[in-house]
Amino acid sequence: MPITVMLSTTLRTCVPGYNPVTGLCLDLPESLTVGDLADRLGLPRGEIKIIMLNGRHAGFAQIVRDGDRIGYFPAVGGG
């Protein structure tokens, strides 16, 4: 099933060759969770603070479906 993954800021360095313009277009097996996907990509779960699934907040247990867009974000700061 094809999906698109977008990584923000420091998480981009976890995936060699990541393109921030296009993200990652992957073809994955059915029944993966957002957490399983993070593990497959080598993303440290402890650094992921926000997960967006098709524009909505999601958790690691959410099931990924055909055509989904997933975004992983580390903690953000501002001032």
C-alpha positions in Angstrom: 0.0 0.0 0.0 1.5 3.4 -0.9 1.9 6.0 1.7 3.8 9.3 2.1 5.9 10.2 5.1 7.1 13.7 6.0 9.8 14.3 8.6 10.4 17.6 10.4 13.7 19.2 11.4 16.0 16.9 13.4 14.2 13.7 12.4 15.2 14.2 8.8 18.8 13.2 9.7 17.6 9.7 10.8 16.8 8.7 7.2 19.7 9.0 4.8 18.8 10.7 1.6 15.5 12.1 2.9 14.1 14.8 0.6 12.2 17.5 2.6 10.3 18.6 -0.5 8.9 15.3 -1.5 9.2 13.3 1.7 9.2 9.5 1.5 6.9 7.6 -0.8 6.8 4.1 0.4 4.9 0.9 -0.5 4.2 -1.0 2.7 2.4 -4.2 3.8 -1.0 -3.9 5.4 -1.6 -3.7 9.2 1.4 -1.6 10.2 1.0 0.9 13.0 2.4 4.4 13.0 4.9 3.2 15.6 5.9 0.2 13.5 6.6 2.6 10.6 8.7 4.8 12.8 10.7 1.7 13.9 11.2 0.6 10.3 12.5 4.1 9.4 14.9 4.1 12.3 13.2 7.1 14.0 13.8 7.2 17.8 10.3 7.1 19.3 11.5 9.2 22.3 12.3 12.1 20.0 8.9 12.0 18.2 6.5 14.4 20.1 3.8 14.9 17.5 2.4 12.6 14.9 0.0 13.8 12.2 -2.0 11.3 10.1 -3.8 12.8 7.2 -3.8 16.2 9.0 -5.0 14.9 12.3 -3.2 14.2 15.5 -2.4 10.5 15.9 -0.6 8.1 18.3 1.8 5.3 17.8 -1.0 2.6 17.9 -2.9 4.1 14.9 -3.1 1.8 11.9 -1.7 3.1 8.6 -4.0 2.7 5.6 -3.6 2.9 1.9 -2.8 6.4 0.7 -2.2 7.9 4.2 0.1 10.8 4.8 2.1 10.6 8.0 4.1 13.4 9.5 6.5 12.9 12.4 7.7 16.0 14.5 10.2 16.4 17.3 9.7 18.7 20.2 9.6 22.3 19.0 10.6 25.4 20.9 10.2 29.0 20.4 10.6 32.2 22.2 
